[in-house]
Amino acid sequence: MANSAQLDPVNKDERGDLEAIVGHHFAAPELLERAVTHRSFRQLSNGADNERLEFLGDRVLGLIVSEYLCQSNPDWDAGQLSKGLARLVSATSLHAAAQRLKLGTHLRLGAGEEKTGGRDKRRLLADVFEAILGAIYLDAGLPAAAAFLQRALLAPALAAHAHGVERTDHKSALQEWLQQRGRAPVEYRVHRESGPDHQKIFEVEVWHSSARLAASEGRSKKEAEQEAARLALTLLESRTAE
């Protein structure tokens, strides 16, 4: 691969550990080295980082997951397929997969990213997951990439979404986001009910660690909780974004 000699090689033992984690032995180990190299890494030149592999991995990810959903759910319509795809390939889903694999410990970062907690950043971990997928695809083709995705992403994500990934379940998404970070669950509180019995409107608040994150109204408690959860997750994700 072009420019691979410009990378300071990853220690052979460390590379072996990483190959064991991802479940693939690389015929071209420089691909794996590049996949875990962030652009901030100082010992680089001519852009020898993981951005091109992340770009490729993103496209491979969409193809494999789309094919998987179509084949495993022949009764789903296009809307259900789109929702399932969006959930499985979201930054939150990829970040969770990268955390399960402990990819952050293998990232090669510059001093600035190290100081600002780059090994735990959601975007960086999602990117390195996609870069590794792209590296596996280049090294061994689509079947190897699909096998990696099945192990590292699809099986755990589908197990976590027992209700079905095609459904919009913001409460589950918020709960998973908190669990992945070792945080306590939220509490849903009915703040107010208004209107006649046959047309009640419920206002529900989402509380976490003695702080109100969001509130929303709905014609049922479940509807209000779902929208409040969506708003709360958006808020939390914005606070932890780069």
CORRAHU-V841285 format. One record per residue. N is the residue number from 1. RES is the residue in one small letter. NEAR is the number of other C-alpha atoms within 8 Angstrom. Layout:
BEGIN
n/res/near
N/RES/NEAR
N/RES/NEAR
END
This chain:
BEGIN
n/res/near
1/m/5
2/a/4
3/n/8
4/s/9
5/a/6
6/q/8
7/l/11
8/d/6
9/p/6
10/v/7
11/n/6
12/k/6
13/d/6
14/e/8
15/r/11
16/g/8
17/d/8
18/l/9
19/e/11
20/a/9
21/i/7
22/v/9
23/g/7
24/h/9
25/h/6
26/f/10
27/a/5
28/a/7
29/p/7
30/e/9
31/l/12
32/l/13
33/e/12
34/r/12
35/a/14
36/v/14
37/t/12
38/h/12
39/r/12
40/s/9
41/f/11
42/r/6
43/q/6
44/l/11
45/s/6
46/n/5
47/g/6
48/a/12
49/d/12
50/n/14
51/e/10
52/r/8
53/l/13
54/e/17
55/f/11
56/l/11
57/g/15
58/d/11
59/r/8
60/v/11
61/l/12
62/g/10
63/l/8
64/i/9
65/v/11
66/s/10
67/e/8
68/y/8
69/l/11
70/c/10
71/q/7
72/s/6
73/n/7
74/p/6
75/d/4
76/w/9
77/d/6
78/a/6
79/g/7
80/q/10
81/l/13
82/s/9
83/k/12
84/g/12
85/l/13
86/a/8
87/r/10
88/l/13
89/v/11
90/s/8
91/a/9
92/t/9
93/s/12
94/l/15
95/h/13
96/a/9
97/a/11
98/a/14
99/q/10
100/r/7
101/l/9
102/k/8
103/l/12
104/g/10
105/t/6
106/h/8
107/l/11
108/r/8
109/l/14
110/g/11
111/a/8
112/g/8
113/e/11
114/e/10
115/k/7
116/t/6
117/g/8
118/g/10
119/r/11
120/d/8
121/k/11
122/r/11
123/r/10
124/l/10
125/l/16
126/a/13
127/d/10
128/v/15
129/f/14
130/e/16
131/a/19
132/i/14
133/l/15
134/g/16
135/a/13
136/i/15
137/y/13
138/l/7
139/d/10
140/a/9
141/g/9
142/l/7
143/p/7
144/a/11
145/a/13
146/a/9
147/a/8
148/f/13
149/l/11
150/q/9
151/r/9
152/a/11
153/l/13
154/l/10
155/a/9
156/p/9
157/a/10
158/l/10
159/a/7
160/a/6
161/h/8
162/a/7
163/h/5
164/g/7
165/v/12
166/e/11
167/r/9
168/t/6
169/d/7
170/h/11
171/k/10
172/s/7
173/a/9
174/l/12
175/q/10
176/e/8
177/w/10
178/l/11
179/q/10
180/q/8
181/r/6
182/g/6
183/r/7
184/a/8
185/p/8
186/v/9
187/e/7
188/y/9
189/r/8
190/v/10
191/h/8
192/r/7
193/e/9
194/s/7
195/g/7
196/p/6
197/d/5
198/h/4
199/q/7
200/k/11
201/i/11
202/f/15
203/e/14
204/v/16
205/e/15
206/v/16
207/w/13
208/h/11
209/s/6
210/s/5
211/a/6
212/r/9
213/l/10
214/a/11
215/a/11
216/s/11
217/e/12
218/g/11
219/r/10
220/s/9
221/k/11
222/k/7
223/e/10
224/a/15
225/e/14
226/q/11
227/e/11
228/a/15
229/a/13
230/r/11
231/l/10
232/a/12
233/l/12
234/t/8
235/l/9
236/l/8
237/e/8
238/s/7
239/r/6
240/t/8
241/a/8
242/e/4
END
